[in-house]
Amino acid sequence: TSFSTPKKKKRDDGMREHVTGCARSEGYYKIDKKDKLKYLNNSRAFAEEPPADTQVRNPPVPGRRSEQRRLLSSFTGSCDSDLLKFNQLKFRKKKLKFCKSHIHDWGLFAMEPIAADEMVIEYVGQNIRQVIADMREKRYEDEGIGSSYMFRVDHDTIIDATKCGNFARFINHSCNPNCYAKVITVESQKKIVIYSKQHINVNEEITYDYKFPIEDVKIPCLCGSENCRGTLN
């Protein structure tokens, strides 16, 4: 039994037409340079021209990108979303520094002007339960750590920034503060963020009201504001 070699037919696009229906069954063969060039030209033209249903109906025009930025900025200003502001805060952190404060020990100061109602900094630390917070508070007292860097989020959760935190733990209390603390929810997780109440100038100290619960043993307040209550609690 003898097998005849399939005839090598060529299509209009330069590709060889396989008579057997499978290129592997016809073995190795050399493609002519003219046919290869014809195929490359056809495939390049096909790639440059997208199908009709995927062609851009509205080609970009000059100013389209700037218009989108303006729309985004107006959207951000109108919806006043905490999530958008938090994402912006992560993208560009405020320029802050900590140094000696006339209120108490160390304080946090602005290194750039901060407008009113802006996120200044997130209060970062370890999320712990009340039982752990009580144990740590006693341990910190035994270690001689007088300052408290624990911030209550809700009834069950407390953020401990004593040994694991950021610059936010240096913010001092003031009875007439320029910032306030707010609990927001980001991806089902509660976070504490410090917002500006008013315009804050460069080198101005960042402060907020600690809002400590009233207790018999008073903690003196040294904020020096006109309406100072005299004590933190």
C-alpha positions in Angstrom: 0.0 0.0 0.0 1.4 3.4 -1.0 0.5 6.8 0.5 0.5 9.9 -1.7 2.0 13.1 -0.4 -0.7 15.7 0.1 -0.6 18.6 -2.3 0.6 21.9 -0.8 -2.2 24.4 -1.5 -1.9 28.0 -0.6 -4.6 30.4 0.5 -4.9 34.0 -0.5 -3.5 35.1 2.9 -0.3 33.2 2.3 -1.0 30.5 4.8 -0.7 26.9 3.6 -3.9 24.9 3.5 -3.5 21.4 5.1 -5.3 18.8 3.0 -5.3 16.3 5.8 -6.8 18.7 8.2 -3.8 18.6 10.6 -0.5 20.3 10.3 1.3 17.7 12.4 0.4 14.9 10.0 2.3 16.6 7.1 5.7 16.7 8.7 8.2 19.6 8.5 8.1 21.9 5.5 9.8 25.2 4.7 7.7 28.3 4.3 8.7 30.6 1.4 9.9 34.1 2.5 7.3 35.7 0.2 4.5 33.7 1.7 5.7 34.5 5.2 5.9 38.2 4.5 2.4 38.1 3.0 1.1 36.4 6.1 2.8 38.9 8.5 1.4 41.9 6.6 -2.1 40.4 6.7 -1.9 39.6 10.4 -0.5 43.1 11.2 -3.3 44.8 9.4 -5.8 42.7 11.3 -4.3 43.5 14.6 -4.4 47.3 13.9 -8.1 47.2 13.0 -10.3 46.0 15.9 -13.6 44.3 15.2 -16.6 46.5 14.6 -18.3 45.6 17.8 -15.2 46.6 19.9 -14.3 49.8 18.2 -14.2 52.9 20.4 -17.4 54.9 19.7 -16.2 57.9 21.6 -12.6 58.5 20.9 -10.7 60.5 23.5 -10.6 64.2 23.0 -8.3 66.8 24.6 -9.5 67.8 28.0 -11.4 64.6 28.7 -9.0 63.5 31.4 -9.1 66.9 33.2 -12.9 66.8 33.0 -12.9 63.4 34.7 -10.6 64.8 37.5 -13.0 67.7 38.0 -16.0 65.4 38.2 -14.2 63.1 40.7 -13.2 66.1 42.9 -16.8 67.4 42.9 -18.1 63.9 43.7 -15.6 63.6 46.6 -16.6 67.0 48.0 -20.3 66.5 47.7 -20.6 62.9 49.2 -18.2 63.6 52.1 -17.4 59.9 52.3 -15.3 58.7 55.2 -14.0 55.9 53.0 -12.8 58.2 50.2 -11.1 60.4 52.7 -9.5 57.4 54.4 -8.1 56.2 51.1 -6.8 59.7 50.4 -5.1 59.7 53.8 -3.4 56.4 53.0 -2.3 57.7 49.6 -0.9 60.9 51.0 -0.2 61.2 54.7 -0.2 64.6 56.3 3.2 66.0 57.2 3.5 65.8 61.0 6.2 65.8 63.6 6.4 65.2 67.3 8.5 67.3 69.6 8.3 68.8 73.1 5.0 70.3 74.0 4.1 73.0 76.5 0.9 71.0 77.4 2.5 67.7 78.4 5.8 66.0 77.6 5.7 65.2 73.8 3.1 66.5 71.3 2.2 66.3 67.7 2.6 69.3 65.4 1.6 70.1 61.8 4.3 70.6 59.3 1.9 71.8 56.6 -1.4 73.8 56.6 -4.4 71.5 57.3 -7.9 72.6 56.2 -11.0 72.1 58.3 -12.8 68.7 58.3 -9.8 66.7 57.0 -8.5 63.4 58.2 -5.2 64.2 60.0 -4.0 60.8 61.1 -5.2 57.4 62.1 -4.8 56.2 65.6 -2.8 53.0 65.1 -2.2 50.3 67.7 -3.2 46.8 68.8 -6.9 45.9 69.0 -7.4 44.2 72.4 -10.4 43.3 74.6 -11.2 45.0 77.9 -9.8 42.1 80.0 -6.4 42.4 78.2 -6.5 46.2 78.6 -7.0 45.9 82.4 -4.0 43.5 82.6 -1.8 45.6 80.5 -2.7 48.8 82.4 -1.5 47.2 85.6 1.6 45.9 84.0 2.4 49.3 82.5 2.1 50.9 85.9 4.5 48.4 87.4 6.9 49.2 84.5 6.8 52.9 85.3 4.9 53.9 82.1 2.8 56.7 83.4 1.1 57.9 80.2 -1.9 56.0 78.9 -2.0 55.3 75.2 -5.2 53.3 75.1 -8.1 54.5 73.1 -11.5 52.9 73.4 -13.2 52.0 70.1 -16.4 50.5 71.5 -17.7 48.5 74.5 -15.5 45.5 73.6 -12.5 46.8 71.7 -9.6 49.1 72.8 -6.6 50.2 70.7 -3.4 50.0 72.7 -0.7 52.2 71.2 1.7 52.1 74.2 4.3 49.9 72.5 2.9 49.5 69.0 1.6 52.6 67.4 2.3 55.7 65.4 2.6 59.5 65.9 -1.1 59.7 66.9 -0.3 58.6 70.4 1.6 61.8 71.0 -1.5 64.0 70.6 -2.3 65.9 73.8 -5.6 66.7 75.3 -7.1 70.2 75.1 -10.4 71.6 76.4 -10.5 73.8 73.3 -9.0 71.4 70.7 -8.5 71.9 67.0 -9.3 68.2 66.2 -11.7 65.5 67.2 -11.6 61.7 67.1 -14.1 59.7 65.1 -14.7 56.0 64.8 -15.2 54.9 61.1 -15.7 51.4 59.6 -13.4 50.4 56.7 -13.9 46.9 55.3 -15.9 45.7 58.3 -13.1 46.9 60.7 -13.6 49.9 63.1 -10.8 52.5 63.0 -10.2 55.7 64.9 -9.3 58.7 62.8 -8.4 62.2 64.0 -10.2 64.9 62.1 -9.5 68.6 62.0 -12.2 70.9 63.5 -10.7 74.0 62.0 -7.9 75.3 59.9 -4.5 74.3 61.4 -1.4 76.3 60.7 2.2 75.1 60.3 3.9 74.3 63.6 0.5 74.4 65.4 0.0 71.5 67.9 -2.6 68.9 67.1 -5.0 68.4 70.0 -8.3 66.7 70.8 -10.6 66.2 73.8 -9.8 62.9 75.5 -13.3 62.8 77.0 -12.2 60.7 79.9 -15.0 59.5 82.2 -15.6 61.4 85.4 -13.7 59.8 88.3 -13.0 60.7 91.9 -9.2 60.8 91.4 -8.7 63.8 89.1 -6.0 64.2 86.5 -4.9 67.8 86.2 -5.3 69.5 82.8 -2.4 71.7 81.5 -3.8 72.7 78.1 -3.9 76.4 79.1 -6.9 77.2 77.0 -9.4 79.9 78.1 -12.2 77.5 78.9 -9.9 74.9 80.5 -11.9 72.6 82.8 -9.0 72.1 85.1 -9.0 68.3 84.9 -9.1 65.7 82.2 -11.7 63.6 84.0 
